């Protein structure tokens, strides 16, 4: 038989006094049969067992409550991190929105630029078409010019041929005039040289080639020998239709070469049809005598 004290220990401290009081009240106020008492003990035992289960459930609930609180704390931390992440995402979205706005502005600018370029391209194509037409006209004009150039070249070749023939004829005439002037000089100079300069010719005047030591030859228009005051003198001269400054300079260089082959005293002269006073003075300053054809 379970004793009252054993049963009493199963109650929590805050119920023990109430159970003892109930026990004393029942014992004093009521006469309980053994069967009833046994039933009462069974009820009390059931209450004790139920109390144990209740405490166990309370403990389980307490542990569950702790786990729940821990979970809630974890959820709160996760919520906090989520909110921080959301704040970051919100900031990023704002930044992206601003960037998107700038992108749209840039796209609008690019669109405007593309439209401008399209218009410019159209104008360029129109200009190219105009240039193409102008180029075609230019090519046609060039072809015409090329044909005209070809005809001009043919005419120039013909004219060049004619000029060469004229030059040849003029050269022949010039040579004829030059030879005629030389022939006149051969006949008239002996007397003039005698009368004006006291030179007696010992060899007649003629056209002569002088050969230099190096084998080269040079033609002299007027060549002859004479004597003046008993001294031998060489007559060296040029016949020019119209005496020019460069003729005098060229003749000076020729005389320098001749002096190396004929190291004798010389009488240098020009026989001309015409000569300006300035050229005449220049010739005389360089030691050349000038005789005019009208003197012959």
Secondary structure as GFF3:
##gff-version 3
##sequence-region A 1 296
A	DSSP	alpha_helix	4	9	.	.	.	ID=ss1
A	DSSP	alpha_helix	13	29	.	.	.	ID=ss2
A	DSSP	alpha_helix	34	197	.	.	.	ID=ss3
A	DSSP	beta_strand	200	211	.	.	.	ID=ss4
A	DSSP	beta_strand	217	228	.	.	.	ID=ss5
A	DSSP	beta_strand	231	242	.	.	.	ID=ss6
A	DSSP	alpha_helix	245	261	.	.	.	ID=ss7
A	DSSP	beta_strand	266	274	.	.	.	ID=ss8
A	DSSP	alpha_helix	277	285	.	.	.	ID=ss9
A	DSSP	beta_strand	289	292	.	.	.	ID=ss10
A	DSSP	three_ten_helix	293	295	.	.	.	ID=ss11
###
